[in-house]
């Protein structure tokens, strides 16, 4: 049984700036739990007892989090800091830590796919490499995969345009004895399983840097067996942009990624942490998640679709909906936050409003009576004193 899992957690999360200027993407909270904790919960539940978490950008923060939370987890956790060119190069640089067949997961994706089932499939088929594939509405934002009737991967395409994908699907659909569903948009999930010998391939071919663009096409050209494992109805979302970050939070509230759940105890769609106080006269419209030691004042309206972290104070007659408010924020009386993201330790003074699709960086101050947005990005440590 495969027991080793590699978690790639070194990306910069550029499209999520300003959030990722101060917090590495794997530590951004989804449902008041860091993204990486959701992945690790799956790995621990599925009996992977050697977990290698590769870090780079703001890696010291991930190391600190891992030591604080997983030191007594009962499994072997290794946290090397590397500086790879891309995903395959990361595995190349981790080779001294890998002693058997293994799986690769991403530390910045929310999914509930059955990783043990995936690893067992790979092992049972004796494939050199396996790719977990998911069906998506459009492959233009992903690596697209074409399978034959036996699940063998025929072709990879990295973020194809509509015409490019159409030509490829038509071409492969004409091959004899191939069962091909042209309407199936199968995407590379970024979750892989390999025989240990992949490390030899990477060592002997140092120009292979990325799995989707380089390694898998090379394996196919050299007649290695590469199979696709269909994750079926599993939930999967690349938390790559503010819009998908919000979607991941809201869909977790809805239960779409079960058994992954928000932090806290669930009371009819309201997830509540320890020592949180909801004053009489406040209105909570589920689904909502509230962290520890948070205060909701009289007359405030929270939700629907609000994820509010720990140590947050929401003032009287304030409104928060379709938004994520991270730890340590203070919203004074009569503030409004709609369809937006507030990073940690933000102060929004009395009567200010943050409108749709705005993202406020850590440790910022929004002065009284302002309207910020829509669609405004504010850098960390900013003080906003004029109307946005």
ABEGO torsion letter per residue (X at the ends): XBABBBBBAABAGAAAOAAAAABBAAABBBGGBBAAAAAAAAAAAAGBABBBBBBBBGAAAAAAAAAAAAAAAGBBBBBBBBBBABAAAAAAAAAAABABBBBBBBAABBBABBAAAAAAAAAAAGBABBBBBBBBABAAABBBBBBBAAGBBABBBBGBBAAAAAAAAAAAAABBGBBBBAABBBBBAGBBBBBAAAAAAAAABAABABAAAAAAAAAAAAGBBBBBBBAEABBBBBBABAAAAAAAAAAAAAGAAOABBBBEBBBGGBBBBBGBBBBBGBBBBOBBBBBBGBBBBBGBBBOBGBBBBBGBBBBBGBBBBGBBBBBGBBBBBGBBBBGBBBBBGBBBBBGBBBBBGBBBBBGBBBBBGBBBOBGBBBBBGBBBABBX
